[in-house]
Amino acid sequence: MTTSRTSYVYVGLAGETVPGRPVKSGLYRMAVGDDRWELLTHGLPKAPTIRAIATHPEHSETVYVGTQNGPYRSTDNGEHWERLNISDHGLPVWSLLFDPRDSKMLYAGYENCEIFRSADGGEHWQQLPVTVRFPEVTVAPGANPAKRVLEMAVNPSNPDEVYGAIEVGGIIRSLDGGMHWENMSHGQYVNDDTVDMHGVLVGRWRPGMVFAIGRAGLFSSTDHGQHWASARLEPLNPKGHTYCRDIREVPGDPKTIWVAAGANFQSDVGVLFRSNDGGASWARVDMGVKPRTTMFTIAFDERQPRRMYCATSGGEVFASDDGGQSWAERHLPEGATQVYAMGCA
């Protein structure tokens, strides 16, 4: 039994993505039950921009992060880090994902719509041939043209079915383990709202169910991404949209799904939505506290799923020990804002 082992929550900073604006950077760690954050630096690049965190499903002391200089790994809860040997193109990592059925299989998503895969926990990597055509997108002045893989998902019942959420470009899907890809966001668009995607989740409760989140809200598909419908969350901005940033299923409870949201990328509204019926219906959660910036990320302790965390882009971190019924703030050090990623193990 390892129940006495310390669990940690990790928070990565690098929220700003527009050229010319300052980027807050860094990786922080806090032991569960404590309220003191530690800045982790040993072996990481200088001023690390952390936009992805993945904890190993079986070895909780092993943690992976995505940086501006590729993926890094720690085998001692973040005390020391090493860069993984991956022949990438010097682009930043935006997402990391373990195959839910194979803890050796690790995916890394990059800018320019590049995806690499490792079958041995990060020792060796293969670049997947992501050659998809994107819808014609007319981007507004100052919008992001970069095709970033912000999140990936693997169907737990079929490891060959892989999805990627692309900012800006929509949802892409492979049915053969990443060898061929297609764009599931069909049609032409006069603005990039509906194809500015931030996350994707394969629902376990109903076969064929896939969820996608982005600037224009939450969308669901009942046929593996062939067709999509809006989940019609409570609108939070004047466009009638809800800016969604993260979507997570409670470990071991496929009927309960959480979404982190706000009014816009930078807003004074931070909201959690929850579904208790596998995504059929959604309700705004009364946290008992009022987040002052956009809710950006959610993390669960896999060993104790009622222990969960969420964080806003403004650096507010909240912890719950009772499955989200009550929340307490865990203040990051002064100036630690632009939270982008979280992990817990």
Backbone hydrogen bonds in HBPLUS format (Angstrom, degrees):
<---DONOR---> <-ACCEPTOR-->    atom                        ^
c    i                          cat <-CA-CA->   ^        H-A-AA   ^      H-
h    n   atom  resd res      DA  || num        DHA   H-A  angle D-A-AA Bond
n    s   type  num  typ     dist DA aas  dist angle  dist       angle   num
A0005-ARG N   A0002-THR O   3.01 MM   3  5.51 164.3  2.04 116.7 121.8     1
A0032-VAL N   A0007-SER O   2.79 MM  25  5.43 174.1  1.79 146.5 147.2     2
A0345-ALA N   A0008-TYR O   2.93 MM 337  5.53 158.5  1.98 157.0 164.1     3
A0009-VAL N   A0030-MET O   2.92 MM  21  5.42 159.5  1.96 153.3 159.5     4
A0030-MET N   A0009-VAL O   2.96 MM  21  5.42 150.1  2.05 151.8 160.9     5
A0010-TYR N   A0343-GLY O   2.73 MM 333  5.07 167.3  1.75 151.8 155.3     6
A0343-GLY N   A0010-TYR O   3.04 MM 333  5.07 144.3  2.17 136.2 138.7     7
A0011-VAL N   A0028-TYR O   2.93 MM  17  5.17 158.6  1.98 141.3 146.0     8
A0028-TYR N   A0011-VAL O   2.88 MM  17  5.17 170.3  1.89 155.1 158.2     9
A0012-GLY N   A0341-ALA O   2.83 MM 329  4.92 169.6  1.84 141.5 143.4    10
A0340-TYR N   A0012-GLY O   2.82 MM 328  5.74 174.6  1.82 161.5 160.1    11
A0341-ALA N   A0012-GLY O   3.33 MM 329  4.92 164.7  2.35 129.5 131.1    12
A0013-LEU N   A0026-GLY O   2.93 MM  13  5.26 160.7  1.97 165.6 164.8    13
A0050-ILE N   A0013-LEU O   3.09 MM  37  5.44 150.6  2.18 140.4 136.6    14
A0014-ALA N   A0338-GLN O   2.95 MM 324  5.70 162.6  1.98 172.7 168.9    15
A0015-GLY N   A0338-GLN O   2.91 MM 323  4.19 135.0  2.12 123.6 126.7    16
A0021-ARG N   A0018-VAL O   3.25 MM   3  6.02 164.9  2.27 142.6 144.6    17
A0026-GLY N   A0048-PRO O   2.88 MM  22  5.30 145.7  2.00 172.6 161.3    18
A0040-LEU N   A0027-LEU O   2.80 MM  13  5.53 174.4  1.80 164.4 166.4    19
A0029-ARG N   A0038-GLU O   2.82 MM   9  5.14 147.6  1.93 142.3 153.2    20
A0038-GLU N   A0029-ARG O   2.74 MM   9  5.14 156.8  1.80 147.4 155.7    21
A0034-ASP N   A0031-ALA O   2.93 MM   3  5.44 155.2  1.99 137.7 139.9    22
A0044-LEU N   A0041-THR O   3.00 MM   3  5.41 154.1  2.07 124.6 132.9    23
A0081-TRP N   A0042-HIS O   2.89 MM  39  6.13 130.0  2.15 143.3 158.5    24
A0051-ARG N   A0066-GLY O   3.34 MM  15  5.89 148.4  2.44 141.7 149.7    25
A0066-GLY N   A0052-ALA O   2.87 MM  14  4.84 152.6  1.94 134.0 136.2    26
A0054-ALA N   A0064-TYR O   2.85 MM  10  5.09 163.2  1.88 146.0 148.8    27
A0064-TYR N   A0054-ALA O   2.79 MM  10  5.09 161.8  1.82 153.7 159.7    28
A0056-HIS N   A0062-THR O   2.97 MM   6  5.54 171.6  1.98 163.5 160.8    29
A0062-THR N   A0059-HIS O   2.92 MM   3  5.67 165.2  1.95 124.9 129.9    30
A0077-ASN N   A0061-GLU O   2.82 MM  16  4.54 169.2  1.83 139.6 138.0    31
A0063-VAL N   A0074-SER O   2.84 MM  11  5.23 151.7  1.92 145.0 154.6    32
A0074-SER N   A0063-VAL O   2.82 MM  11  5.23 154.9  1.89 155.5 162.7    33
A0065-VAL N   A0072-TYR O   2.98 MM   7  5.39 156.9  2.04 143.0 149.0    34
A0072-TYR N   A0065-VAL O   2.89 MM   7  5.39 161.6  1.92 157.4 163.4    35
A0067-THR N   A0070-GLY O   3.03 MM   3  5.28 151.0  2.12 127.5 136.6    36
A0093-VAL N   A0067-THR O   2.97 MM  26  5.56 165.2  2.00 151.4 152.8    37
A0084-LEU N   A0071-PRO O   2.98 MM  13  5.87 175.4  1.99 151.3 152.9    38
A0073-ARG N   A0082-GLU O   2.86 MM   9  5.45 156.8  1.91 151.8 158.4    39
A0082-GLU N   A0073-ARG O   2.94 MM   9  5.45 145.5  2.06 143.0 153.7    40
A0079-GLU N   A0076-ASP O   3.31 MM   3  5.68 165.2  2.34 111.2 115.5    41
A0086-ILE N   A0084-LEU O   2.99 MM   2  5.81 116.4  2.40 113.3  96.8    42
A0094-TRP N   A0109-GLY O   2.79 MM  15  5.68 165.1  1.81 154.8 159.8    43
A0095-SER N   A0109-GLY O   3.29 MM  14  4.82 145.8  2.42 134.1 130.5    44
A0109-GLY N   A0095-SER O   2.85 MM  14  4.82 166.5  1.87 134.0 138.1    45
A0097-LEU N   A0107-TYR O   3.01 MM  10  5.05 152.8  2.08 138.8 141.3    46
A0107-TYR N   A0097-LEU O   2.74 MM  10  5.05 163.6  1.76 153.6 159.5    47
A0099-ASP N   A0105-MET O   2.98 MM   6  5.47 161.1  2.02 148.5 151.8    48
A0102-ASP N   A0099-ASP O   3.14 MM   3  5.21 150.0  2.24 106.4 115.2    49
A0105-MET N   A0102-ASP O   3.04 MM   3  5.57 154.2  2.10 115.6 123.1    50
A0121-GLY N   A0104-LYS O   2.77 MM  17  4.51 155.6  1.83 143.8 135.5    51
A0106-LEU N   A0118-SER O   2.84 MM  12  5.12 158.6  1.89 147.2 154.5    52
A0118-SER N   A0106-LEU O   2.77 MM  12  5.12 160.3  1.81 155.0 161.4    53
A0108-ALA N   A0116-PHE O   2.88 MM   8  5.22 156.9  1.93 151.4 152.9    54
A0116-PHE N   A0108-ALA O   2.94 MM   8  5.22 162.6  1.97 152.3 157.2    55
A0110-TYR N   A0114-GLU O   2.79 MM   4  5.04 159.5  1.83 166.8 164.6    56
A0149-VAL N   A0110-TYR O   3.04 MM  39  5.55 157.6  2.09 133.5 140.5    57
A0113-CYS N   A0147-LYS O   2.48 MM  34  5.05 137.0  1.65 175.0 161.3    58
A0128-LEU N   A0115-ILE O   2.84 MM  13  5.66 167.4  1.85 160.8 165.1    59
A0117-ARG N   A0126-GLN O   2.83 MM   9  5.31 156.7  1.88 146.7 154.2    60
A0126-GLN N   A0117-ARG O   2.83 MM   9  5.31 148.4  1.93 144.2 154.6    61
A0130-VAL N   A0128-LEU O   2.93 MM   2  5.85 123.2  2.26 114.5  98.1    62
A0189-TYR N   A0136-GLU O   3.06 MM  53  6.04 167.3  2.08 164.8 168.4    63
A0143-ALA N   A0140-ALA O   2.94 MM   3  5.33 152.9  2.02 140.7 138.7    64
A0148-ARG N   A0167-GLU O   2.77 MM  19  5.02 174.0  1.78 133.1 131.1    65
A0167-GLU N   A0148-ARG O   2.87 MM  19  5.02 159.2  1.91 144.2 150.6    66
A0150-LEU N   A0165-ALA O   2.86 MM  15  5.67 135.9  2.06 162.5 174.7    67
A0165-ALA N   A0151-GLU O   2.80 MM  14  5.25 162.1  1.83 159.0 160.8    68
A0153-ALA N   A0163-TYR O   3.05 MM  10  5.12 150.5  2.14 132.3 134.3    69
A0163-TYR N   A0153-ALA O   2.79 MM  10  5.12 160.5  1.82 157.0 161.5    70
A0155-ASN N   A0161-GLU O   2.98 MM   6  5.55 166.1  2.00 163.2 167.2    71
A0158-ASN N   A0155-ASN O   2.98 MM   3  5.13 156.2  2.04 109.1 116.8    72
A0161-GLU N   A0158-ASN O   2.98 MM   3  5.74 168.7  1.99 127.5 131.2    73
A0177-GLY N   A0160-ASP O   2.88 MM  17  3.89 167.1  1.89 121.5 118.4    74
A0162-VAL N   A0174-SER O   2.88 MM  12  5.13 155.2  1.94 144.8 153.0    75
A0174-SER N   A0162-VAL O   2.80 MM  12  5.13 154.6  1.86 152.6 158.4    76
A0164-GLY N   A0172-ILE O   2.92 MM   8  5.16 149.1  2.02 142.3 144.3    77
A0172-ILE N   A0164-GLY O   2.92 MM   8  5.16 162.8  1.95 148.7 154.4    78
A0166-ILE N   A0170-GLY O   2.85 MM   4  5.25 165.6  1.87 163.6 167.4    79
A0197-MET N   A0166-ILE O   3.21 MM  31  5.37 153.8  2.28 139.7 132.2    80
A0169-GLY N   A0195-VAL O   2.74 MM  26  5.06 149.9  1.83 163.3 152.9    81
A0170-GLY N   A0195-VAL O   2.87 MM  25  4.16 123.1  2.20 138.7 128.2    82
A0184-MET N   A0171-ILE O   2.71 MM  13  5.41 165.4  1.73 161.7 166.3    83
A0173-ARG N   A0182-GLU O   2.86 MM   9  5.44 153.7  1.93 152.4 161.3    84
A0182-GLU N   A0173-ARG O   2.88 MM   9  5.44 144.7  2.01 144.4 155.7    85
A0195-VAL N   A0192-ASP O   3.32 MM   3  5.39 145.4  2.45 100.9 110.6    86
A0196-ASP N   A0193-ASP O   3.38 MM   3  5.43 168.6  2.39 105.3 107.9    87
A0215-ARG N   A0196-ASP O   3.01 MM  19  5.78 156.3  2.07 161.8 169.0    88
A0198-HIS N   A0213-ILE O   2.72 MM  15  5.60 165.9  1.74 138.1 143.2    89
A0199-GLY N   A0213-ILE O   3.28 MM  14  5.11 150.5  2.37 135.6 130.6    90
A0213-ILE N   A0199-GLY O   2.95 MM  14  5.11 163.2  1.98 137.6 139.9    91
A0201-LEU N   A0211-PHE O   2.89 MM  10  5.09 156.0  1.95 143.2 147.5    92
A0211-PHE N   A0201-LEU O   2.77 MM  10  5.09 166.3  1.79 156.2 161.0    93
A0203-GLY N   A0209-MET O   2.92 MM   6  5.22 143.2  2.06 129.8 139.7    94
A0209-MET N   A0206-ARG O   3.16 MM   3  5.67 160.5  2.19 139.4 139.7    95
A0224-HIS N   A0208-GLY O   2.87 MM  16  4.73 170.4  1.88 137.4 137.3    96
A0210-VAL N   A0221-SER O   2.88 MM  11  5.11 152.5  1.95 142.8 149.6    97
A0221-SER N   A0210-VAL O   2.79 MM  11  5.11 146.6  1.90 154.1 161.5    98
A0212-ALA N   A0219-PHE O   2.85 MM   7  5.15 161.3  1.88 146.7 150.0    99
A0219-PHE N   A0212-ALA O   2.76 MM   7  5.15 164.2  1.79 162.5 166.5   100
A0214-GLY N   A0217-GLY O   2.91 MM   3  5.36 142.9  2.05 148.1 158.9   101
A0217-GLY N   A0214-GLY O   3.17 MM   3  5.36 166.7  2.19 108.0 111.7   102
A0244-CYS N   A0214-GLY O   3.05 MM  30  5.24 166.5  2.07 149.7 145.5   103
A0231-ALA N   A0218-LEU O   2.80 MM  13  5.50 171.6  1.81 153.1 150.4   104
A0220-SER N   A0229-ALA O   2.87 MM   9  5.47 159.3  1.91 155.7 161.4   105
A0229-ALA N   A0220-SER O   2.92 MM   9  5.47 146.2  2.04 146.9 157.7   106
A0226-GLN N   A0223-ASP O   3.30 MM   3  5.66 163.2  2.33 111.7 116.5   107
A0236-LEU N   A0241-HIS O   2.84 MM   5  6.10 155.9  1.90 137.6 143.0   108
A0237-ASN N   A0241-HIS O   3.16 MM   4  5.68 134.8  2.38 158.0 162.5   109
A0240-GLY N   A0237-ASN O   2.86 MM   3  5.60 162.8  1.89 126.7 131.7   110
A0243-TYR N   A0262-GLY O   3.05 MM  19  5.26 136.1  2.25 154.8 155.1   111
A0262-GLY N   A0243-TYR O   2.85 MM  19  5.26 140.7  2.01 145.9 158.0   112
A0245-ARG N   A0260-ALA O   2.80 MM  15  5.56 174.5  1.80 156.2 157.9   113
A0260-ALA N   A0246-ASP O   2.87 MM  14  5.03 158.4  1.92 138.4 145.1   114
A0248-ARG N   A0258-TRP O   2.91 MM  10  5.30 159.6  1.96 148.5 155.0   115
A0258-TRP N   A0248-ARG O   2.76 MM  10  5.30 169.1  1.77 161.8 164.6   116
A0250-VAL N   A0256-THR O   2.97 MM   6  5.77 172.5  1.98 163.7 163.6   117
A0253-ASP N   A0250-VAL O   2.93 MM   3  5.22 162.6  1.96 135.6 135.8   118
A0256-THR N   A0253-ASP O   3.10 MM   3  5.84 160.6  2.14 123.6 128.6   119
A0278-GLY N   A0255-LYS O   2.77 MM  23  3.95 166.6  1.79 125.7 122.2   120
A0257-ILE N   A0275-SER O   3.02 MM  18  5.22 151.6  2.10 140.3 149.3   121
A0275-SER N   A0257-ILE O   2.88 MM  18  5.22 156.2  1.94 152.0 158.4   122
A0259-VAL N   A0273-PHE O   2.90 MM  14  5.06 153.0  1.97 144.3 145.8   123
A0273-PHE N   A0259-VAL O   2.91 MM  14  5.06 161.1  1.95 147.0 153.0   124
A0261-ALA N   A0271-VAL O   2.87 MM  10  5.13 156.8  1.92 163.8 161.2   125
A0271-VAL N   A0261-ALA O   2.99 MM  10  5.13 173.9  1.99 137.6 137.2   126
A0295-MET N   A0261-ALA O   3.08 MM  34  5.04 145.3  2.21 136.7 131.1   127
A0285-VAL N   A0272-LEU O   2.85 MM  13  5.56 168.5  1.86 162.6 159.3   128
A0274-ARG N   A0283-ALA O   2.93 MM   9  5.57 156.5  1.99 150.2 156.6   129
A0283-ALA N   A0274-ARG O   3.03 MM   9  5.57 149.7  2.12 141.4 150.2   130
A0313-SER N   A0294-THR O   2.85 MM  19  5.70 153.7  1.92 160.2 167.4   131
A0296-PHE N   A0311-ALA O   2.81 MM  15  5.89 162.4  1.84 145.5 151.7   132
A0297-THR N   A0311-ALA O   3.22 MM  14  5.47 155.7  2.29 150.4 152.3   133
A0311-ALA N   A0297-THR O   3.03 MM  14  5.47 147.4  2.13 148.4 151.7   134
A0299-ALA N   A0309-TYR O   2.96 MM  10  5.17 157.9  2.01 139.8 140.6   135
A0309-TYR N   A0299-ALA O   2.81 MM  10  5.17 157.6  1.86 156.8 159.8   136
A0301-ASP N   A0307-ARG O   3.02 MM   6  5.65 160.2  2.06 170.5 166.9   137
A0304-GLN N   A0301-ASP O   3.04 MM   3  5.24 127.1  2.33 103.4 117.4   138
A0307-ARG N   A0304-GLN O   2.81 MM   3  5.71 164.4  1.84 131.3 136.7   139
A0323-GLY N   A0306-ARG O   2.78 MM  17  4.00 160.1  1.82 132.4 127.6   140
A0308-MET N   A0320-SER O   2.91 MM  12  5.33 155.8  1.97 148.0 156.1   141
A0320-SER N   A0308-MET O   2.87 MM  12  5.33 154.8  1.93 164.9 163.4   142
A0310-CYS N   A0318-PHE O   3.02 MM   8  5.36 151.4  2.10 146.2 150.6   143
A0318-PHE N   A0310-CYS O   2.82 MM   8  5.36 169.6  1.83 162.0 163.9   144
A0312-THR N   A0316-GLU O   2.85 MM   4  5.20 150.6  1.94 145.0 154.8   145
A0315-GLY N   A0312-THR O   3.08 MM   3  5.50 165.6  2.10 115.1 117.3   146
A0338-GLN N   A0313-SER O   2.64 MM  25  4.62 124.8  1.93 159.0 165.1   147
A0339-VAL N   A0313-SER O   3.26 MM  26  4.76 134.2  2.48 107.6 115.1   148
A0330-ARG N   A0317-VAL O   2.73 MM  13  5.28 165.7  1.75 148.0 150.0   149
A0319-ALA N   A0328-ALA O   2.80 MM   9  5.36 159.9  1.84 152.1 158.1   150
A0328-ALA N   A0319-ALA O   2.92 MM   9  5.36 150.1  2.01 145.7 155.5   151
A0336-ALA N   A0333-PRO O   3.05 MM   3  5.70 159.0  2.09 144.3 144.6   152
A0337-THR N   A0335-GLY O   3.04 MM   2  5.78 120.2  2.42 110.1  93.7   153
